[in-house]
Amino acid sequence: MNQTPDVTLVTTTADLAVKYGFLGVGLILMIVITPLINTIWKSRTFTAVTFSFGLAFFVVWGVLNIAQQFFPNWISSKRVLLNGAVLKVPTGYQIQVRSDLRLAGSAYIKHQFDTDDQQLNSYLFLLAARNQSPNCLSLAIVNNDPQSESGTSAFTVAPLSEDDLKSNTSIIAQTHQTGKAFQIEWWREIDDKKTGTVQVLKPLGDNDSGCGVVQSAGLLDWLVPSAFAQSTRLPQDFKTRLRSDDVFTRRDARIELSKEGANNIETMRQFLNSDDYRLQLGALVALSLLPESDRKNLPADVVAKVHEFATNKDATIRDAASRIVTAPQ
């Protein structure tokens, strides 16, 4: 399944926007805005300044145009495009994508019905970045119901290579559902032809953030330890992230909430006693990730609330609570 036409459309549009953006702004300033200012305010200084700005944009466009034609290496920059598809996704679920680059995301996702089964869907995706190449890719199958995470699963595709960033290369993943559980098979295609081996991925555990964002270590990271930064996080921050529609944001918030252990028990208590499904599930998953020593010292009211959730009608809530109840105490 080759996405080359889609990639070409996106990149061509981007190139045209850059190429003619300066020209368009310059012409509007000189032809439209300058006469308007002169007519309304009759200020020669303001009019001259506006015309000068327009002329500057026009000159920049001319310089860029000449450089692109005769000296392309002067203004060249590395554009990274990774395209692929996730096939056989059941109706009621969608796909979310994340890479390990801070500024890279799903710039383009296209939904299609499966040609063989209208109850299944395909999601074509394109990740775009500049100057950096992603090392891995996380894919999530997400339940569309905000009141359920049944079947929601995350996977990591790694490692990625420079060859994966070529426009004729695609990362293809195909889902397989057994009950509410998913597995993913993935492979590479070059010019619509499968290449290499097919790899089977199992869902990531609750304590595995998958393909996380690369953080650059600077002076501030050495002066202010990450644990100190986490300890200052407010309950409202966790609440916002646990309610996010982005599954990776929710997963990261649960892991971070658990790392503070006893320091976040009051926050977890508030979420357990709320009426919000995602807050309840987030607190339960975080509690299940606590070290055994912390679980042994949970307050009695928190333990009692967890036992209530162990009989909840929602299977995901029930399973998360059961992992806490049956864990060694």
Secondary structure, 3 states (H helix, E strand, C coil): CCCHHHHHHHHHHHHHHHHHHHHHHHHHHHHHHHHHHHHHCCCHHHHHHHHHHHHHHHHHHHHHHHHHHHCHHHCCCCEEEEEEEEEEEECCEEEEEEECCCCCEEEEEEEEECCCCCCEEEEEEEEEEECCCCCCEEEEEEECCCCCCCCCEEEEECCCCHHHHCCCEEEEEEEEEECCEEEEEEEEEECCEEEEEEEEECCCCCCCCCCCCCCCCCHHHHHCCHHHHHHCCCHHHHHHHHCCCCHHHHHHHHHHHHHCHHHHHHHHHHHHCCCCHHHHHHHHHHHHCCCHHHHHCCCHHHHHHHHHHCCCCCHHHHHHHHHHHCCCC
